[in-house]
Amino acid sequence: MRTRRSPFARSLAAHVVLATTGLLVACVVVAAPEARSEVTTPPPSPQSEPPIACEPGATRVPGHWRWNGYQYVWFPQRCVHRPGYRYEPGGYYQCGDGWCWREGAWVQGGR
């Protein structure tokens, strides 16, 4: 025996099918674009800073150069309290026809 669905049930089923199809179409994987150079001139050598003493449990994040769109600007070292993580410094690397910045990262499992 075959049962008839109400108009509401048919409409609901149609909406579920459309929503699921829309989600599947939206889940397209695209390759990351090739890194484009941020600046054409290499960064200066790091400034000489005597290491600062951090309080127990804090990590020293070294100073680094950053490009502000016009020139390199020095960001001095600092102490950051992030228990359970260690810091992996970032920096500039050659890419394309210039230099790109890679941000430093906090990695779980540090001291």
N, C-alpha and C positions, 0 to 999 in steps of 0.2 A: 504494500500500500504506500502510495506516495503522498507526502504531506506538502501542502502549499505554504510558502513563506509569505509573511506579511510584507507590505511595501517597506516598512521600517527595516526589517531584517535584510531585505534585498539592498536597500540604500546603505545600510551599515556595512554589509559585505563589500559593496562596490567601493566605499570609502577606504576600507582596510586594504583592499587590493591596490588602489591608487596610491595610498600612503606608503605601502611597502615598495611598490615600484619606484616611487620618487626617492626613497631612501637608497635603494640599490643603484639608481642612476647617479645619485649624489656621492657615492662612495668610489669615485674614480681615483686611482693612484697616479700621481704625476711625479716624474723625476725632479729632484731638486735642481734649480738652475745653477749653472756654473758660477763660481764665485767671481764677482766683479771687483776690480780694484777700487779701494776707497781713496787712495792717494797715490800719486806717481813717484813721489820722493820717499826714500827710506827714512825711518825714524832716526833721531839722533841716538848716540850711545846713552845708556842709562846714566842718570845723575848719580854721583857718589854720595850715598847717605850712610852714616854709621847705623847699623841695625838698632832699632829701638827695642827696649825690653817691654814685653807684654806681661800683663798680670796672669797668674796661673789660670789655665783653661782657655786663654785667648790665643789666637794665631796671628802671626805677623803676615800681612799681605804686602808684598813688595811694591815700591813705587813703579810707575810706568808712564810712558808717553801716550797721549791720545790726540787724534786729529780733530780739530773743532770746525773744520770746513775752510779754515784759512791758514792755520799754522798748528804745529805740535805744541801741546800744553802738558807740563809735567804734573802728574798726580802723585803726591808723596805717599810713602808707606804709611800703614795704619794697623792698628790691632783690632781684630774682630773676634767676638766671643761667639763661637758656634760649636758647642760640645757634640762629640760624636762624628765630626766631619773634619776632613783635611782639605786644604786649599791647593788647587793646581793652577798656577799662574797662566794667564793668557799672554798675548803679545801679537806683534805683527809678523806676518809671513808673506812671502812673495806669492802673488797670484795674478794670473793674466799678465797685464803690462804694468803692474804696480804692486802695491802692498795692501793687504787686507788685515783687519783686526779680528782676533779670536778672543772672546771674553774669557776671563778666568772662571773656574767652576769649583763648587763645593762638592766633594765626593764623600758619601757616607762611609764610615768605617775608620775614620781618623782617630787621633788620640783624644 
